């Protein structure tokens, strides 16, 4: 089966700092990567879609300058939350796609103090 | 705006009871998936349905895709505590990106 890892699994940071989350597809190449955000007891909300080597496409209401996505290789994508604030505290999940199937990472819990 | 509405939002039942979760939309989807998610983990795929009217069974779970491919249901027979979790439907609209849009979620608690 497809293995997806995220690092870190959890992070606590001070307001105003930037946090980078890595997502790796360990045994397959993903041409498309989706990033989701999930607040407690709520569903997953799609933030952005990125294709390897191209700029990400952001969903309405998601600030592209705040949530920087890099998809430089077929096995690695990063999401950087810049100048994080408490309202950015959430569970961030990456989802690489192989063919017609989306796989999901284990998620990263971000807490901004 | 959430394209996929799930009901109920929360459900607490006793072990052995049956339940149905609904996933409704005004949009047509090329395929629909059901996931179960436990706290602090990513969602795990349960099933994918692609044909209108399709019914799939996975042990005690029965999934149905509406004839018009706008809605779906998940029925669990004789629920067990291990079924506890967040159940999510997700629809794919097709097209170049074919992105997956998640439903509002149903939080199920099965009491022993």
Interface residues (C-beta under 8 A of the other chain):
Chain A: X4 X32 X34 X36 X41 X42 X43 X44 X45 X46 X49 X57 X91 X93 X95 X97 X100 X102 X104 X105 X106 X107 X109
Chain B: X2 X40 X41 X42 X43 X44 X86 X88 X90 X97 X98 X99 X100 X101 X102 X103 X104 X105 X107
